[in-house]
Amino acid sequence: MSGHSKWHNIQAKKSKTDAARAKVFTKIGKEIAIAIREGGPNPNSNSKLRDLISKAKANNVPNDNIDRIIKKATEEKKDYKELTYEGYGPGGVAVIVETATDNANRTIGNIRSYFSKYHGNIGTTGCVSFMFEEKGVITIDKEECQIDEDQLMEIAIEAGAEDFSSEDDDFFEITTSSSDLITVQEALSAKGIKLSSADLSKIPTNYVDLSNEDDIKYITLLLDKLEEDDDVQQVYHNWNGPQE
């Protein structure tokens, strides 16, 4: 079997840094705030919040931090809106940008400027999303995994995983349907397997190769700038190039 989202493993590697962990906490905090606004602060009656708590734990957010995030979101009731933008980067690379913002004008202004500055174009809703499939993606640090590869694959597949990859030097990657992510995640955790990350991801159905040095330079700058923006929750793309 082979993995589909190689940049997901790079994100798992980056998340070991303090700055990246803080960014993860902020992103999950916004998602939790939105879930609480929509369904209340009780995870027993709010399935979206319950799933986000599981996601937070899978992404190694400490329980104390989760409690603080929920408390803060309950008290502040900040009105975040989830907005998604689609477009093309240099060389025809398809890009999807998911945001959570309390100021839509600021967010769209920033996103437009990034695309424009780095030789891309924002398109209309649906212009590139048809080229992606939503899947669950779980990563596990090979150094921290206490069982061998065959056992891990067996547990994952029996729990409902669609795909298993050990191609990356540092991480195992497990792919699930979007609806089975939590089930597979919980099955792995129940076996004492420490997860590096577990999240829904948009997986490209085809990839774009770039050979022009300027295209490579500008797509790298565009993706980096998007990921650094505080309003951006997730960036997906179909560039089949270097991810580090």
Buried (B, 14 or more C-beta within 10 A) or exposed (E): BEBBBBBBBBBBBBBEEEEBBEBBBBBBBBBBBBBBBEBEBEBEEBEBBBBBBBBBBBBBBEEEBBEEBBEBBBEEEBEBEEBEBBBBBBBEBBBBBBBBBEEEEEBBEBBBEBBEEBBBEBBEEEBBBEBBBBBBBBBBBBEEBEBEEEEBBEBBBEBBBBBBBBEBEBBBBBBBBEEBBBBBBBBBBEBEBEBBBBBBBBBBEEBBEBEEEEBBBBBBBBBEBBBEBBBBBBBBBBBBBEBE
